[in-house]
Amino acid sequence: MPSSPDPADVLRGARTIAVVGCSPRAFQTSHRIARYIQDAGFTMIPVNPHHDEILGVTAYPDLVSIPDDVEVDVVDVFRRSEFTADVVRDAADRAERTGQRPTIWTQLGVSSAEAERLAEESGLPYIANRCLMVDHAAAV
């Protein structure tokens, strides 16, 4: 397996972060981190098939539904581990269509060997089991 990209480098180069599994409920970790992403100056795109809008931003049902002209730099995954490979498949499908190669970032406890393998096969950088908010706060 190739080494994982440096999280600080990824965040320094990122402008747009898609939060897969973003919750509209303020007490949920995905919601708090999505708000942090916004407050830190990133463009945050919520991905949740059950909501049209979260935190004042249009929500998309999946990654492939995000318009092609929107460049996604990081896909922050808040789905259970068994669904992570499906998120990577969606990111790979979108990458094939758009040429964009976002970093897949799985939150603590939300990774799988299959997802990591699929990301590698698709040429998508993969950061496993790290909190984007903690890494960003440490880097600034």
DSSP file with accessible surface (Angstrom, degrees, kcal/mol):
  #  RESIDUE AA STRUCTURE BP1 BP2  ACC     N-H-->O    O-->H-N    N-H-->O    O-->H-N    TCO  KAPPA ALPHA  PHI   PSI    X-CA   Y-CA   Z-CA
    1    1 A M              0   0  145      0, 0.0     3,-0.1     0, 0.0   116,-0.0   0.000 360.0 360.0 360.0 135.2    0.0    0.0    0.0
    2    2 A P        -     0   0   83      0, 0.0   118,-0.0     0, 0.0     2,-0.0  -0.316 360.0 -89.1 -69.4 158.7    1.3    3.5   -0.8
    3    3 A S        -     0   0  116      1,-0.1     3,-0.1     3,-0.0     0, 0.0  -0.347  45.1-104.6 -69.2 151.8    1.7    5.8    2.1
    4    4 A S        -     0   0   62      1,-0.1   123,-0.1    -3,-0.1    -1,-0.1  -0.442  41.2-101.0 -72.0 146.5   -1.2    8.0    3.1
    5    5 A P        -     0   0   38      0, 0.0    -1,-0.1     0, 0.0     3,-0.0  -0.287  44.2 -93.5 -65.5 155.4   -1.0   11.7    2.2
    6    6 A D     >  -     0   0   79      1,-0.2     4,-2.4    -3,-0.1     5,-0.2  -0.585  30.9-144.2 -70.2 120.5   -0.1   14.1    4.9
    7    7 A P  H  > S+     0   0   14      0, 0.0     4,-2.6     0, 0.0     5,-0.2   0.888  98.5  52.9 -56.5 -40.0   -3.4   15.4    6.4
    8    8 A A  H  > S+     0   0   23      1,-0.2     4,-2.4     2,-0.2     5,-0.2   0.913 109.8  48.6 -63.6 -40.8   -2.0   18.9    7.0
    9    9 A D  H  > S+     0   0   89      2,-0.2     4,-1.7     1,-0.2    -1,-0.2   0.914 110.8  51.0 -63.8 -42.6   -0.9   19.1    3.3
   10   10 A V  H  X S+     0   0   22     -4,-2.4     4,-0.8     1,-0.2     3,-0.2   0.945 112.6  45.7 -59.9 -46.9   -4.3   17.9    2.1
   11   11 A L  H  < S+     0   0    7     -4,-2.6     3,-0.5     1,-0.2    -1,-0.2   0.870 108.3  56.0 -68.6 -34.8   -6.1   20.5    4.2
   12   12 A R  H  < S+     0   0  160     -4,-2.4    -1,-0.2     1,-0.2    -2,-0.2   0.865 113.9  41.2 -63.5 -33.2   -3.8   23.4    3.2
   13   13 A G  H  < S+     0   0   54     -4,-1.7    -1,-0.2    -3,-0.2     2,-0.2   0.556  97.3  99.8 -91.1  -7.0   -4.6   22.6   -0.5
   14   14 A A     <  +     0   0   10     -4,-0.8     3,-0.1    -3,-0.5    58,-0.0  -0.540  29.9 161.3 -87.0 145.9   -8.4   22.1    0.0
   15   15 A R        +     0   0  152      1,-0.3    28,-3.0    -2,-0.2     2,-0.4   0.558  70.0  43.7-122.1 -35.4  -11.1   24.6   -0.7
   16   16 A T  E     -a   43   0A  18     26,-0.2    57,-2.0    55,-0.1    58,-1.6  -0.969  60.9-173.8-124.0 128.9  -14.2   22.3   -0.9
   17   17 A I  E     -ab  44  74A   0     26,-3.0    28,-2.5    -2,-0.4     2,-0.5  -0.980  12.6-152.1-124.6 121.6  -15.1   19.5    1.4
   18   18 A A  E     -ab  45  75A   0     56,-2.7    58,-3.2    -2,-0.5     2,-0.8  -0.818  10.6-152.3 -89.6 128.6  -18.1   17.1    0.8
   19   19 A V  E >   -ab  46  76A   0     26,-2.8    28,-2.5    -2,-0.5     3,-1.2  -0.878   8.5-157.3-106.4 101.4  -19.4   15.7    4.1
   20   20 A V  E 3  S+ab  47  77A  10     56,-2.4    58,-2.8    -2,-0.8    28,-0.2  -0.696  81.4  20.5 -83.5 121.1  -21.0   12.4    3.4
   21   21 A G  T 3  S+     0   0   19     26,-2.9    -1,-0.3    -2,-0.5    27,-0.2   0.624  84.6 173.1  93.1  20.1  -23.4   11.5    6.1
   22   22 A C    <   -     0   0    0     -3,-1.2    -1,-0.2    25,-1.0     9,-0.1  -0.394  19.8-145.9 -64.0 129.6  -23.8   15.1    7.2
   23   23 A S        -     0   0   10      2,-0.1    11,-0.1    -2,-0.1    -1,-0.1  -0.764  16.8-146.6-100.5 145.7  -26.6   15.3    9.8
   24   24 A P  S    S+     0   0   47      0, 0.0     2,-0.6     0, 0.0    31,-0.1   0.583  75.7 100.2 -80.0  -8.3  -29.0   18.3   10.2
   25   25 A R    >   -     0   0  133      1,-0.1     3,-2.0     2,-0.0     6,-0.3  -0.695  69.4-146.1 -85.8 122.0  -29.0   17.5   14.0
   26   26 A A  T 3  S+     0   0   66     -2,-0.6    -1,-0.1     1,-0.3     6,-0.1   0.738  95.3  58.8 -59.8 -26.3  -26.7   19.9   15.9
   27   27 A F  T 3  S+     0   0  140      4,-0.1    -1,-0.3     5,-0.0     2,-0.2   0.629  85.1  98.0 -81.8 -10.1  -25.7   17.3   18.5
   28   28 A Q  S <> S-     0   0   68     -3,-2.0     4,-2.2     1,-0.1     3,-0.4  -0.551  77.3-130.6 -79.6 142.4  -24.3   14.9   15.8
   29   29 A T  H  > S+     0   0   66      1,-0.2     4,-2.7    -2,-0.2     5,-0.3   0.894 107.3  56.3 -58.1 -41.7  -20.6   14.9   15.3
   30   30 A S  H  > S+     0   0    8      1,-0.2     4,-2.2     2,-0.2    -1,-0.2   0.882 108.3  48.2 -61.7 -35.9  -21.0   15.2   11.5
   31   31 A H  H  > S+     0   0   17     -3,-0.4     4,-2.5    -6,-0.3    -1,-0.2   0.937 111.6  48.9 -68.2 -46.7  -23.1   18.4   12.0
   32   32 A R  H  X S+     0   0  125     -4,-2.2     4,-2.2    -7,-0.2    -2,-0.2   0.909 114.4  45.3 -61.7 -41.3  -20.5   19.9   14.4
   33   33 A I  H  X S+     0   0    2     -4,-2.7     4,-2.8     2,-0.2    -1,-0.2   0.894 110.2  54.0 -72.1 -36.2  -17.6   19.2   12.0
   34   34 A A  H  X S+     0   0    0     -4,-2.2     4,-2.2    -5,-0.3    -2,-0.2   0.929 110.6  47.2 -60.9 -42.9  -19.6   20.4    9.0
   35   35 A R  H  X S+     0   0  113     -4,-2.5     4,-3.0     2,-0.2    -2,-0.2   0.924 110.7  51.9 -64.5 -41.4  -20.2   23.7   10.8
   36   36 A Y  H  X S+     0   0   58     -4,-2.2     4,-2.2     2,-0.2    -2,-0.2   0.926 107.3  53.4 -58.6 -44.7  -16.5   23.8   11.8
   37   37 A I  H  <>S+     0   0    0     -4,-2.8     5,-2.0     1,-0.2     4,-0.3   0.929 111.6  45.3 -57.1 -45.5  -15.6   23.3    8.1
   38   38 A Q  H ><5S+     0   0   49     -4,-2.2     3,-1.9     1,-0.2    -2,-0.2   0.945 112.6  50.0 -62.2 -48.7  -17.8   26.3    7.2
   39   39 A D  H 3<5S+     0   0  121     -4,-3.0    -1,-0.2     1,-0.3    -2,-0.2   0.788 104.7  59.1 -63.2 -27.3  -16.4   28.5   10.0
   40   40 A A  T 3<5S-     0   0   39     -4,-2.2    -1,-0.3    -5,-0.2    -2,-0.2   0.488 123.9-103.2 -80.8  -3.7  -12.8   27.6    9.0
   41   41 A G  T < 5S+     0   0   68     -3,-1.9    -3,-0.2     1,-0.3     2,-0.2   0.470  77.8 130.3  98.9   2.7  -13.5   29.1    5.5
   42   42 A F      < -     0   0   23     -5,-2.0     2,-0.6    -6,-0.2    -1,-0.3  -0.523  64.5-112.6 -81.5 156.8  -14.0   26.0    3.4
   43   43 A T  E     -a   16   0A  84    -28,-3.0   -26,-3.0    -2,-0.2     2,-0.5  -0.817  37.0-155.9 -83.7 124.2  -16.9   25.4    1.1
   44   44 A M  E     -a   17   0A   4     -2,-0.6   -26,-0.2   -28,-0.2   -28,-0.0  -0.911  10.6-166.6-108.6 128.9  -18.9   22.6    2.7
   45   45 A I  E     -a   18   0A  11    -28,-2.5   -26,-2.8    -2,-0.5     2,-0.2  -0.954  14.6-144.8-114.6 111.9  -21.2   20.4    0.7
   46   46 A P  E     -a   19   0A   0      0, 0.0    14,-2.1     0, 0.0     2,-0.5  -0.563   9.2-161.9 -76.6 138.6  -23.5   18.2    2.7
   47   47 A V  E     +ac  20  60A   5    -28,-2.5   -26,-2.9    -2,-0.2   -25,-1.0  -0.967  34.1 131.1-123.0 111.5  -24.3   14.7    1.3
   48   48 A N    >   -     0   0   20     12,-2.1     3,-1.4    -2,-0.5    14,-0.2  -0.834  45.7-148.9-161.4 118.1  -27.4   13.1    2.8
   49   49 A P  T 3  S+     0   0   83      0, 0.0    13,-0.1     0, 0.0    -1,-0.0   0.614  95.1  59.1 -70.4  -7.5  -30.2   11.5    0.7
   50   50 A H  T 3  S+     0   0  153     10,-0.1     2,-0.3    11,-0.1    10,-0.0   0.418 101.6  54.6-102.0   1.7  -32.8   12.5    3.3
   51   51 A H    <   -     0   0   65     -3,-1.4    -3,-0.3     1,-0.1     3,-0.1  -0.993  53.9-159.0-140.1 144.0  -32.4   16.3    3.3
   52   52 A D  S    S+     0   0  145     -2,-0.3     7,-2.6     1,-0.3     2,-0.3   0.669  86.2  19.1 -89.1 -22.3  -32.5   19.0    0.7
   53   53 A E  E     -F   58   0B 125      5,-0.3     2,-0.4     7,-0.0    -1,-0.3  -0.989  57.8-179.5-151.8 139.2  -30.5   21.5    2.8
   54   54 A I  E >  S-F   57   0B   4      3,-2.4     3,-1.7    -2,-0.3   -32,-0.0  -0.989  78.0  -3.7-140.6 132.3  -28.2   21.3    5.8
   55   55 A L  T 3  S-     0   0   33     -2,-0.4     3,-0.1     1,-0.3    -1,-0.1   0.845 130.2 -57.3  54.7  36.1  -26.6   24.3    7.5
   56   56 A G  T 3  S+     0   0   59      1,-0.2     2,-0.4     0, 0.0    -1,-0.3   0.601 115.8 111.3  76.8  11.9  -28.0   26.6    4.8
   57   57 A V  E <  S-F   54   0B  40     -3,-1.7    -3,-2.4     0, 0.0    -1,-0.2  -0.936  77.5-101.4-122.4 140.8  -26.4   24.7    2.0
   58   58 A T  E     -F   53   0B  78     -2,-0.4     2,-0.3    -5,-0.2    -5,-0.3  -0.360  39.3-145.2 -57.1 129.2  -28.0   22.5   -0.7
   59   59 A A        -     0   0    9     -7,-2.6   -12,-0.2   -14,-0.1    -1,-0.1  -0.776   6.7-149.0 -99.3 146.2  -27.6   18.8    0.2
   60   60 A Y  B     -c   47   0A  56    -14,-2.1   -12,-2.1    -2,-0.3   -10,-0.1  -0.871  17.6-130.5-113.9 148.7  -27.1   16.1   -2.4
   61   61 A P  S    S-     0   0   64      0, 0.0     2,-0.3     0, 0.0   -14,-0.1   0.787  86.8 -10.6 -69.5 -26.0  -28.2   12.5   -2.1
   62   62 A D  S >  S-     0   0   50    -14,-0.2     3,-0.9   -13,-0.1     4,-0.4  -0.958  77.3 -92.2-161.4 172.2  -24.8   11.2   -3.1
   63   63 A L  G >  S+     0   0    4     -2,-0.3     3,-1.4     1,-0.2    -1,-0.1   0.866 118.4  59.7 -63.9 -36.6  -21.4   12.3   -4.4
   64   64 A V  G 3  S+     0   0   42      1,-0.3    -1,-0.2    -3,-0.0     4,-0.1   0.722  98.1  61.2 -69.3 -15.4  -22.3   11.6   -8.1
   65   65 A S  G <  S+     0   0   52     -3,-0.9    -1,-0.3     2,-0.1    -2,-0.2   0.616  76.9 104.2 -85.4 -12.2  -25.2   14.1   -7.8
   66   66 A I  S <  S-     0   0    1     -3,-1.4     6,-0.1    -4,-0.4     4,-0.0  -0.525  91.0 -96.3 -67.4 132.0  -22.9   17.0   -7.0
   67   67 A P    >   -     0   0   48      0, 0.0     3,-1.9     0, 0.0    -1,-0.1  -0.173  27.3-124.5 -53.5 142.1  -22.7   19.1  -10.2
   68   68 A D  T 3  S+     0   0   75      1,-0.3    -2,-0.1    -4,-0.1    -3,-0.0   0.771 107.8  61.5 -60.2 -28.6  -19.6   18.3  -12.3
   69   69 A D  T 3  S+     0   0  143      2,-0.1     2,-0.7     1,-0.0    -1,-0.3   0.539  84.4  90.4 -80.2  -2.1  -18.4   21.9  -12.3
   70   70 A V  S <  S-     0   0   41     -3,-1.9     2,-0.6    -4,-0.0    -4,-0.0  -0.830  74.7-144.4 -93.0 114.3  -18.1   21.8   -8.5
   71   71 A E        -     0   0  100     -2,-0.7     2,-0.6     2,-0.0   -56,-0.1  -0.716  10.7-159.2 -83.6 120.4  -14.6   20.7   -7.6
   72   72 A V        +     0   0    3     -2,-0.6   -55,-0.2     1,-0.1     3,-0.1  -0.888  13.7 178.8-101.0 121.8  -14.5   18.6   -4.5
   73   73 A D        +     0   0   27    -57,-2.0    30,-2.6    -2,-0.6     2,-0.4   0.808  68.9  22.9 -91.2 -35.1  -11.1   18.4   -2.9
   74   74 A V  E     -bd  17 103A   0    -58,-1.6   -56,-2.7    28,-0.3     2,-0.6  -0.998  58.3-154.7-136.5 138.4  -11.9   16.2    0.1
   75   75 A V  E     -bd  18 104A   2     28,-3.0    30,-3.2    -2,-0.4     2,-0.6  -0.948  17.0-161.0-111.2 106.4  -14.7   13.7    0.8
   76   76 A D  E     -bd  19 105A   0    -58,-3.2   -56,-2.4    -2,-0.6     2,-0.6  -0.819  12.3-147.0 -92.9 117.4  -15.1   13.5    4.5
   77   77 A V  E     +bd  20 106A   0     28,-3.0    30,-1.7    -2,-0.6   -56,-0.2  -0.784  31.0 165.7-100.9 120.4  -16.9   10.2    5.4
   78   78 A F        +     0   0   38    -58,-2.8     2,-0.3    -2,-0.6    -1,-0.1  -0.304  45.6 110.5-118.2  41.9  -19.3    9.9    8.3
   79   79 A R  S    S-     0   0   95     31,-0.2    28,-0.1     1,-0.1     5,-0.1  -0.802  79.7 -85.1-109.7 159.9  -21.0    6.6    7.3
   80   80 A R    >>  -     0   0  153     -2,-0.3     3,-2.5     1,-0.1     4,-0.6  -0.263  46.5-105.4 -61.5 152.4  -20.6    3.3    9.1
   81   81 A S  H >> S+     0   0   39     28,-0.4     3,-1.4     1,-0.3     4,-0.5   0.827 118.1  61.4 -49.8 -39.1  -17.5    1.3    8.0
   82   82 A E  H 34 S+     0   0  116      1,-0.3    -1,-0.3     2,-0.1     4,-0.2   0.687 106.7  46.7 -68.3 -13.9  -19.5   -1.2    5.9
   83   83 A F  H <> S+     0   0   58     -3,-2.5     4,-1.6     1,-0.1    -1,-0.3   0.492  86.9  89.6-101.5  -4.2  -20.7    1.7    3.7
   84   84 A T  H <X S+     0   0    0     -3,-1.4     4,-2.3    -4,-0.6     5,-0.2   0.888  83.0  55.4 -63.2 -39.5  -17.3    3.3    3.2
   85   85 A A  H  X S+     0   0    3     -4,-0.5     4,-2.6     1,-0.2    -1,-0.2   0.896 105.7  52.9 -61.6 -37.9  -16.5    1.2    0.1
   86   86 A D  H  > S+     0   0   82     -4,-0.2     4,-2.3     2,-0.2    -1,-0.2   0.888 107.3  51.7 -64.7 -37.3  -19.7    2.4   -1.5
   87   87 A V  H  X S+     0   0    7     -4,-1.6     4,-2.6     2,-0.2    -2,-0.2   0.929 109.9  49.3 -64.0 -42.5  -18.7    6.0   -0.9
   88   88 A V  H  X S+     0   0    0     -4,-2.3     4,-2.9     1,-0.2    -2,-0.2   0.915 108.6  53.3 -64.0 -40.0  -15.3    5.4   -2.5
   89   89 A R  H  X S+     0   0   89     -4,-2.6     4,-2.6     1,-0.2    -1,-0.2   0.925 110.2  47.6 -59.4 -44.0  -17.1    3.8   -5.5
   90   90 A D  H  X S+     0   0   51     -4,-2.3     4,-2.6     2,-0.2    -2,-0.2   0.917 112.2  49.3 -62.5 -43.2  -19.2    6.9   -5.9
   91   91 A A  H  X S+     0   0    2     -4,-2.6     4,-2.7     1,-0.2    -2,-0.2   0.909 111.7  49.2 -63.4 -39.2  -16.1    9.1   -5.6
   92   92 A A  H  X S+     0   0   13     -4,-2.9     4,-2.6     2,-0.2    -2,-0.2   0.905 110.6  50.1 -67.2 -40.3  -14.4    7.0   -8.2
   93   93 A D  H  X S+     0   0   95     -4,-2.6     4,-1.8     2,-0.2    -2,-0.2   0.928 113.4  45.7 -61.5 -45.0  -17.4    7.2  -10.5
   94   94 A R  H  X S+     0   0    9     -4,-2.6     4,-2.8     1,-0.2     6,-0.4   0.903 111.9  51.9 -65.1 -40.6  -17.4   11.0  -10.1
   95   95 A A  H  X S+     0   0    1     -4,-2.7     4,-2.9     1,-0.2    -2,-0.2   0.904 107.5  52.6 -63.0 -40.0  -13.7   11.2  -10.6
   96   96 A E  H  < S+     0   0  153     -4,-2.6    -1,-0.2     1,-0.2    -2,-0.2   0.898 115.6  41.2 -61.6 -39.5  -13.9    9.2  -13.8
   97   97 A R  H  < S+     0   0  114     -4,-1.8    -2,-0.2    -5,-0.2    -1,-0.2   0.873 129.1  26.0 -76.7 -38.7  -16.6   11.6  -15.1
   98   98 A T  H  < S-     0   0   37     -4,-2.8    -3,-0.2     2,-0.2    -2,-0.2   0.637  92.7-126.3-104.0 -19.8  -15.0   14.9  -13.9
   99   99 A G     <  +     0   0   56     -4,-2.9     2,-0.3    -5,-0.3    -4,-0.2   0.400  65.3 135.5  83.3  -3.0  -11.3   14.1  -13.7
  100  100 A Q        -     0   0   21     -6,-0.4    -1,-0.3    -5,-0.1    -2,-0.2  -0.584  41.2-161.3 -79.2 140.8  -11.2   15.4  -10.1
  101  101 A R        -     0   0  116     -2,-0.3    -9,-0.1    -3,-0.1    -1,-0.1  -0.705  14.4-172.3-123.8  77.7   -9.3   13.2   -7.7
  102  102 A P        -     0   0    7      0, 0.0     2,-0.4     0, 0.0   -28,-0.3  -0.312  28.6-109.6 -70.0 154.3  -10.5   14.1   -4.2
  103  103 A T  E     -d   74   0A  13    -30,-2.6   -28,-3.0    21,-0.1     2,-0.5  -0.707  27.0-135.4 -78.4 130.8   -8.9   12.8   -1.1
  104  104 A I  E     -de  75 126A   0     21,-3.2    23,-3.1    -2,-0.4     2,-0.5  -0.804  24.2-171.2 -85.9 126.4  -11.1   10.3    0.7
  105  105 A W  E     -de  76 127A   0    -30,-3.2   -28,-3.0    -2,-0.5     2,-0.5  -0.966   4.7-162.3-124.7 112.3  -11.0   11.1    4.5
  106  106 A T  E     -d   77   0A   0     21,-3.0    24,-2.3    -2,-0.5     3,-0.1  -0.844  17.3-129.2 -99.8 132.2  -12.6    8.6    6.9
  107  107 A Q    >   -     0   0   10    -30,-1.7     3,-2.3    -2,-0.5    22,-0.5  -0.152  52.3 -56.4 -67.9 169.5  -13.4    9.8   10.3
  108  108 A L  T 3  S+     0   0  116      1,-0.3    -1,-0.2    21,-0.2    22,-0.1  -0.204 127.0   3.6 -51.9 125.9  -12.3    7.9   13.4
  109  109 A G  T 3  S+     0   0   58     -3,-0.1   -28,-0.4     1,-0.1    -1,-0.3   0.585 104.5 104.3  76.2  11.8  -13.6    4.3   13.3
  110  110 A V    <   +     0   0   20     -3,-2.3     2,-0.3   -30,-0.1   -31,-0.2  -0.197  53.7 101.6-120.5  42.4  -15.1    4.7    9.8
  111  111 A S        -     0   0   20     -5,-0.1     2,-0.3    17,-0.1   -27,-0.1  -0.781  43.4-168.4-122.5 166.6  -12.7    2.9    7.5
  112  112 A S     >  -     0   0   29     -2,-0.3     4,-2.3     1,-0.1     5,-0.2  -0.986  31.3-127.5-152.1 148.8  -12.4   -0.4    5.8
  113  113 A A  H  > S+     0   0   82     -2,-0.3     4,-2.6     1,-0.2     5,-0.2   0.880 112.7  54.7 -61.8 -37.8   -9.7   -2.3    4.0
  114  114 A E  H  > S+     0   0   83      2,-0.2     4,-2.8     1,-0.2    -1,-0.2   0.931 107.9  48.6 -62.5 -43.8  -12.0   -2.7    1.0
  115  115 A A  H  > S+     0   0    0      2,-0.2     4,-2.5     1,-0.2    -2,-0.2   0.924 111.8  49.1 -62.5 -42.7  -12.5    1.1    0.8
  116  116 A E  H  X S+     0   0   60     -4,-2.3     4,-2.4     2,-0.2    -1,-0.2   0.923 111.9  48.6 -64.0 -41.4   -8.8    1.7    1.0
  117  117 A R  H  X S+     0   0   99     -4,-2.6     4,-2.7     1,-0.2    -2,-0.2   0.933 111.7  49.2 -63.6 -44.6   -8.1   -0.8   -1.7
  118  118 A L  H  X S+     0   0   22     -4,-2.8     4,-1.7     1,-0.2    -1,-0.2   0.896 110.2  51.3 -62.3 -40.5  -10.8    0.7   -4.0
  119  119 A A  H  X>S+     0   0    0     -4,-2.5     5,-3.0    -5,-0.2     4,-0.5   0.940 110.9  48.0 -61.9 -45.8   -9.4    4.2   -3.4
  120  120 A E  H ><5S+     0   0   89     -4,-2.4     3,-1.4     1,-0.2    -2,-0.2   0.938 111.1  50.2 -60.5 -46.6   -5.9    3.0   -4.4
  121  121 A E  H 3<5S+     0   0  126     -4,-2.7    -1,-0.2     1,-0.3    -2,-0.2   0.816 113.8  46.8 -61.1 -29.9   -7.2    1.2   -7.5
  122  122 A S  H 3<5S-     0   0   39     -4,-1.7    -1,-0.3    -5,-0.2    -2,-0.2   0.416 114.9-114.7 -92.5  -1.4   -9.0    4.4   -8.5
  123  123 A G  T <<5 +     0   0   49     -3,-1.4    -3,-0.2    -4,-0.5    -2,-0.1   0.774  67.7 142.9  73.5  26.4   -6.1    6.7   -7.8
  124  124 A L      < -     0   0    6     -5,-3.0    -1,-0.2    -6,-0.2   -21,-0.1  -0.880  53.4-121.5-102.0 124.6   -7.8    8.5   -5.0
  125  125 A P        -     0   0   47      0, 0.0   -21,-3.2     0, 0.0     2,-0.4  -0.306  31.0-154.2 -59.1 149.1   -5.7    9.5   -2.0
  126  126 A Y  E     -e  104   0A  12    -23,-0.2     2,-0.5   -21,-0.0   -21,-0.2  -0.986  18.6-174.4-138.3 123.3   -7.0    7.9    1.2
  127  127 A I  E     -e  105   0A   0    -23,-3.1   -21,-3.0    -2,-0.4     2,-0.4  -0.983  21.5-155.3-115.8 122.5   -6.7    9.1    4.8
  128  128 A A        -     0   0   29     -2,-0.5   -21,-0.1     1,-0.2   -20,-0.1  -0.810  56.1  -7.2-108.9 139.3   -8.1    6.6    7.4
  129  129 A N  S    S+     0   0   72    -22,-0.5     2,-0.3    -2,-0.4   -22,-0.2   0.857  89.7 126.3  56.3  50.4   -9.4    7.0   10.9
  130  130 A R        -     0   0  105    -24,-2.3     2,-0.7    -3,-0.3    -1,-0.2  -0.989  60.3-121.5-136.6 147.0   -8.6   10.6   11.5
  131  131 A C     >  -     0   0   17     -2,-0.3     4,-2.6   -24,-0.2     5,-0.2  -0.778  14.8-155.8 -90.0 117.4  -10.7   13.6   12.6
  132  132 A L  H  > S+     0   0    0     -2,-0.7     4,-2.7     1,-0.2     5,-0.2   0.892  93.6  52.7 -58.6 -41.4  -10.6   16.3   10.0
  133  133 A M  H  > S+     0   0   58      2,-0.2     4,-2.7     1,-0.2    -1,-0.2   0.932 110.7  46.2 -63.7 -45.0  -11.5   19.0   12.6
  134  134 A V  H  > S+     0   0   89      1,-0.2     4,-2.1     2,-0.2    -2,-0.2   0.934 114.5  47.8 -63.6 -45.7   -8.7   17.9   15.0
  135  135 A D  H  X S+     0   0   22     -4,-2.6     4,-1.4     2,-0.2    -2,-0.2   0.901 113.4  47.9 -63.6 -40.7   -6.1   17.8   12.2
  136  136 A H  H  X S+     0   0   22     -4,-2.7     4,-1.4    -5,-0.2     3,-0.4   0.942 110.7  50.3 -65.3 -46.1   -7.2   21.2   10.8
  137  137 A A  H  < S+     0   0   54     -4,-2.7     3,-0.2     1,-0.2    -2,-0.2   0.881 111.8  49.0 -60.8 -35.4   -7.1   22.8   14.3
  138  138 A A  H  < S+     0   0   83     -4,-2.1    -1,-0.2    -5,-0.2    -2,-0.2   0.795 110.6  51.5 -73.0 -28.1   -3.6   21.3   14.8
  139  139 A A  H  <        0   0   41     -4,-1.4    -1,-0.2    -3,-0.4    -2,-0.2   0.670 360.0 360.0 -84.5 -20.2   -2.4   22.6   11.4
  140  140 A V     <        0   0  129     -4,-1.4  -132,-0.0    -3,-0.2    -3,-0.0  -0.431 360.0 360.0 -94.3 360.0   -3.5   26.2   11.8
